[in-house]
Amino acid sequence: MARIIDGNDKNMVGSQVRRLRIERGLSQQMLSTKLETLAIYICRGSISRIEDKQRTVTDIELYGLAEILGVSIESLFEK
C-alpha cells in the first residue's frame, strides 16, 4: 500500500505542533500534562517524536492537540 506522506515523515502536523506549543509558552511536559486532562496520554518523549515527525498521531491525539493548542484540527496541517 502506498504511503500518503513522502519520505520518512510519520505525520504531517509535527512542525505546527512545535510552533504552536512554543508560541503558547508550553514545554513538552506541560503539553503532555494538559493532554492528560482530556484523558489523552502522550508522554513528553512522544511529544518530541511527534514534533520531529518520527511518530504517527492518532485521531484522538490530533483532536486533543488541537483542543489544548486552541486551534482547529485543519490548522495543524498548514505549513
N, CA, C and O atoms as a DFTB+ gen file, in Angstrom:
316 C
 N C O
     1  1       0.838      -1.179       0.000
     2  2       0.000       0.000       0.000
     3  2       0.883       1.242       0.000
     4  3       1.836       1.323       0.774
     5  1       0.580       2.194      -0.847
     6  2       1.361       3.420      -0.950
     7  2       1.126       4.303       0.267
     8  3       0.025       4.350       0.816
     9  1       2.162       4.989       0.673
    10  2       2.047       5.937       1.785
    11  2       1.595       7.276       1.269
    12  3       1.947       7.676       0.159
    13  1       0.821       7.966       2.066
    14  2       0.352       9.302       1.704
    15  2       1.481      10.313       1.834
    16  3       1.578      11.251       1.041
    17  1       2.330      10.121       2.831
    18  2       3.416      11.060       3.098
    19  2       4.680      10.548       2.428
    20  3       5.063       9.396       2.629
    21  1       5.329      11.385       1.636
    22  2       6.585      11.007       1.003
    23  2       7.714      11.021       2.029
    24  3       7.661      11.763       3.010
    25  1       8.714      10.215       1.804
    26  2       9.890      10.216       2.666
    27  2       9.674       9.438       3.940
    28  3       8.872       8.505       3.986
    29  1      10.392       9.826       4.973
    30  2      10.369       9.103       6.240
    31  2       9.473       9.732       7.293
    32  3       9.340       9.187       8.389
    33  1       8.859      10.864       6.990
    34  2       7.984      11.520       7.957
    35  2       6.803      10.624       8.283
    36  3       6.216      10.001       7.398
    37  1       6.461      10.567       9.567
    38  2       5.347       9.726      10.000
    39  2       4.095      10.530      10.346
    40  3       3.066       9.953      10.695
    41  1       4.176      11.851      10.251
    42  2       2.991      12.682      10.432
    43  2       3.171      13.987       9.673
    44  3       4.272      14.325       9.240
    45  1       2.087      14.701       9.520
    46  2       2.104      15.967       8.782
    47  2       1.948      17.176       9.699
    48  3       1.977      18.312       9.227
    49  1       1.783      16.949      10.999
    50  2       1.436      18.046      11.907
    51  2       2.549      18.438      12.877
    52  3       2.412      19.428      13.597
    53  1       3.628      17.695      12.909
    54  2       4.671      17.908      13.908
    55  2       5.229      19.315      13.959
    56  3       5.413      19.873      15.041
    57  1       5.498      19.891      12.806
    58  2       6.078      21.242      12.773
    59  2       5.117      22.269      13.360
    60  3       5.526      23.168      14.096
    61  1       3.836      22.126      13.029
    62  2       2.830      23.062      13.551
    63  2       2.644      22.868      15.053
    64  3       2.499      23.842      15.793
    65  1       2.649      21.627      15.502
    66  2       2.523      21.368      16.942
    67  2       3.659      22.061      17.686
    68  3       3.426      22.724      18.697
    69  1       4.887      21.911      17.193
    70  2       6.038      22.554      17.845
    71  2       5.888      24.082      17.838
    72  3       6.071      24.730      18.869
    73  1       5.559      24.648      16.684
    74  2       5.428      26.102      16.581
    75  2       4.361      26.634      17.539
    76  3       4.599      27.596      18.270
    77  1       3.195      26.009      17.530
    78  2       2.093      26.461      18.377
    79  2       2.404      26.267      19.855
    80  3       2.063      27.119      20.675
    81  1       3.040      25.166      20.200
    82  2       3.403      24.921      21.594
    83  2       4.341      26.004      22.106
    84  3       4.157      26.532      23.203
    85  1       5.343      26.329      21.305
    86  2       6.309      27.360      21.699
    87  2       5.641      28.724      21.772
    88  3       5.890      29.485      22.708
    89  1       4.797      29.042      20.797
    90  2       4.074      30.325      20.808
    91  2       3.239      30.491      22.069
    92  3       3.067      31.606      22.563
    93  1       2.724      29.391      22.585
    94  2       1.872      29.444      23.764
    95  2       2.659      29.300      25.067
    96  3       2.077      29.247      26.151
    97  1       3.973      29.238      24.951
    98  2       4.833      29.177      26.130
    99  2       4.745      27.867      26.888
   100  3       4.946      27.834      28.101
   101  1       4.445      26.788      26.179
   102  2       4.323      25.481      26.812
   103  2       5.577      24.644      26.565
   104  3       6.109      24.618      25.455
   105  1       6.034      23.974      27.594
   106  2       7.087      22.973      27.410
   107  2       6.413      21.705      26.902
   108  3       5.187      21.591      26.925
   109  1       7.212      20.765      26.448
   110  2       6.645      19.484      26.023
   111  2       5.970      18.799      27.198
   112  3       4.917      18.184      27.031
   113  1       6.555      18.894      28.376
   114  2       5.946      18.282      29.569
   115  2       4.619      18.956      29.917
   116  3       3.661      18.279      30.290
   117  1       4.557      20.272      29.799
   118  2       3.311      20.978      30.088
   119  2       2.214      20.565      29.110
   120  3       1.063      20.383      29.507
   121  1       2.567      20.416      27.834
   122  2       1.594      19.972      26.841
   123  2       1.114      18.563      27.180
   124  3      -0.082      18.283      27.103
   125  1       2.016      17.693      27.545
   126  2       1.670      16.330      27.933
   127  2       0.697      16.332      29.115
   128  3      -0.292      15.599      29.115
   129  1       0.982      17.145      30.101
   130  2       0.144      17.225      31.295
   131  2      -1.247      17.756      30.956
   132  3      -2.242      17.247      31.472
   133  1      -1.329      18.768      30.098
   134  2      -2.628      19.313      29.690
   135  2      -3.442      18.286      28.900
   136  3      -4.663      18.218      29.038
   137  1      -2.770      17.496      28.082
   138  2      -3.471      16.448      27.333
   139  2      -4.083      15.415      28.276
   140  3      -5.148      14.866      27.996
   141  1      -3.408      15.154      29.389
   142  2      -3.933      14.196      30.367
   143  2      -5.288      14.628      30.909
   144  3      -6.099      13.775      31.268
   145  1      -5.556      15.933      30.979
   146  2      -6.860      16.405      31.465
   147  2      -7.980      16.006      30.519
   148  3      -9.149      16.017      30.905
   149  1      -7.638      15.651      29.280
   150  2      -8.607      15.173      28.300
   151  2      -8.554      13.649      28.176
   152  3      -9.146      13.067      27.267
   153  1      -7.840      13.019      29.101
   154  2      -7.637      11.560      29.083
   155  2      -6.907      11.114      27.823
   156  3      -7.173      10.042      27.280
   157  1      -5.981      11.956      27.368
   158  2      -5.122      11.626      26.231
   159  2      -3.704      11.570      26.786
   160  3      -3.160      12.575      27.245
   161  1      -3.119      10.387      26.738
   162  2      -1.831      10.169      27.394
   163  2      -0.715      10.062      26.357
   164  3      -0.527       9.028      25.716
   165  1       0.014      11.159      26.216
   166  2       1.190      11.216      25.349
   167  2       2.329      11.716      26.230
   168  3       2.290      12.853      26.699
   169  1       3.328      10.893      26.460
   170  2       4.435      11.304      27.322
   171  2       5.276      12.383      26.623
   172  3       5.153      12.608      25.419
   173  1       6.125      13.034      27.406
   174  2       6.959      14.105      26.870
   175  2       7.826      13.606      25.719
   176  3       7.988      14.303      24.717
   177  1       8.376      12.420      25.854
   178  2       9.209      11.867      24.787
   179  2       8.431      11.659      23.500
   180  3       8.962      11.866      22.409
   181  1       7.186      11.252      23.623
   182  2       6.352      11.067      22.432
   183  2       5.983      12.404      21.799
   184  3       5.869      12.499      20.577
   185  1       5.795      13.434      22.614
   186  2       5.563      14.785      22.072
   187  2       6.767      15.167      21.211
   188  3       6.609      15.678      20.102
   189  1       7.962      14.918      21.728
   190  2       9.184      15.224      20.988
   191  2       9.216      14.477      19.658
   192  3       9.545      15.059      18.624
   193  1       8.876      13.192      19.685
   194  2       8.891      12.400      18.454
   195  2       7.809      12.859      17.468
   196  3       8.017      12.807      16.256
   197  1       6.661      13.306      17.980
   198  2       5.630      13.867      17.094
   199  2       6.177      15.113      16.422
   200  3       6.055      15.270      15.207
   201  1       6.780      16.003      17.204
   202  2       7.311      17.247      16.653
   203  2       8.423      16.992      15.636
   204  3       8.588      17.759      14.687
   205  1       9.171      15.933      15.833
   206  2      10.242      15.574      14.896
   207  2       9.738      14.701      13.745
   208  3      10.519      14.262      12.902
   209  1       8.439      14.457      13.720
   210  2       7.764      13.661      12.683
   211  2       8.248      12.217      12.659
   212  3       8.249      11.571      11.611
   213  1       8.658      11.716      13.819
   214  2       9.130      10.340      13.937
   215  2       8.073       9.414      14.514
   216  3       8.315       8.219      14.684
   217  1       6.883       9.969      14.819
   218  2       5.804       9.187      15.423
   219  2       4.487       9.569      14.769
   220  3       4.242      10.739      14.475
   221  1       3.648       8.577      14.547
   222  2       2.325       8.869      14.000
   223  2       1.447       9.500      15.077
   224  3       1.759       9.432      16.266
   225  1       0.350      10.113      14.645
   226  2      -0.596      10.756      15.551
   227  2      -1.976      10.157      15.286
   228  3      -2.443      10.146      14.147
   229  1      -2.622       9.665      16.327
   230  2      -3.962       9.103      16.157
   231  2      -4.992      10.223      16.047
   232  3      -4.693      11.381      16.340
   233  1      -6.194       9.876      15.627
   234  2      -7.235      10.891      15.507
   235  2      -7.587      11.505      16.860
   236  3      -7.827      12.709      16.948
   237  1      -7.619      10.696      17.903
   238  2      -7.911      11.210      19.244
   239  2      -6.804      12.160      19.702
   240  3      -7.082      13.211      20.279
   241  1      -5.558      11.788      19.444
   242  2      -4.434      12.663      19.803
   243  2      -4.496      13.964      19.018
   244  3      -4.230      15.033      19.567
   245  1      -4.840      13.884      17.754
   246  2      -4.959      15.070      16.920
   247  2      -6.015      16.016      17.487
   248  3      -5.806      17.227      17.571
   249  1      -7.146      15.441      17.872
   250  2      -8.213      16.234      18.495
   251  2      -7.697      16.927      19.755
   252  3      -7.903      18.128      19.934
   253  1      -7.030      16.176      20.619
   254  2      -6.532      16.738      21.867
   255  2      -5.494      17.822      21.660
   256  3      -5.517      18.849      22.339
   257  1      -4.585      17.598      20.728
   258  2      -3.570      18.616      20.439
   259  2      -4.221      19.915      19.966
   260  3      -3.849      21.000      20.412
   261  1      -5.190      19.797      19.065
   262  2      -5.884      20.999      18.568
   263  2      -6.613      21.695      19.709
   264  3      -6.571      22.920      19.821
   265  1      -7.278      20.918      20.555
   266  2      -8.035      21.479      21.680
   267  2      -7.122      22.230      22.645
   268  3      -7.409      23.371      23.007
   269  1      -6.041      21.608      23.056
   270  2      -5.124      22.219      24.020
   271  2      -4.401      23.422      23.411
   272  3      -4.164      24.416      24.097
   273  1      -4.054      23.335      22.142
   274  2      -3.340      24.445      21.494
   275  2      -4.290      25.544      21.029
   276  3      -3.843      26.606      20.595
   277  1      -5.595      25.299      21.115
   278  2      -6.589      26.328      20.808
   279  2      -6.728      26.632      19.336
   280  3      -6.949      27.781      18.952
   281  1      -6.600      25.612      18.509
   282  2      -6.713      25.797      17.063
   283  2      -7.624      24.716      16.488
   284  3      -7.974      23.756      17.173
   285  1      -8.001      24.883      15.231
   286  2      -8.774      23.847      14.559
   287  2      -7.842      22.708      14.147
   288  3      -6.637      22.900      13.982
   289  1      -8.413      21.540      13.989
   290  2      -7.625      20.408      13.516
   291  2      -7.012      20.741      12.162
   292  3      -5.848      20.430      11.908
   293  1      -7.793      21.371      11.300
   294  2      -7.305      21.698       9.963
   295  2      -6.058      22.578       9.996
   296  3      -5.157      22.420       9.173
   297  1      -6.012      23.499      10.945
   298  2      -4.854      24.408      11.010
   299  2      -3.563      23.677      11.368
   300  3      -2.476      24.181      11.085
   301  1      -3.660      22.510      11.980
   302  2      -2.459      21.743      12.299
   303  2      -1.787      21.221      11.033
   304  3      -0.613      20.849      11.066
   305  1      -2.512      21.188       9.924
   306  2      -1.963      20.693       8.674
   307  2      -1.377      21.793       7.800
   308  3      -0.817      21.509       6.742
   309  1      -1.501      23.051       8.233
   310  2      -0.947      24.170       7.454
   311  2       0.570      24.165       7.560
   312  3       1.144      23.710       8.549
   313  1       1.199      24.681       6.519
   314  2       2.661      24.739       6.522
   315  2       3.155      26.101       6.921
   316  3       4.364      26.327       6.976
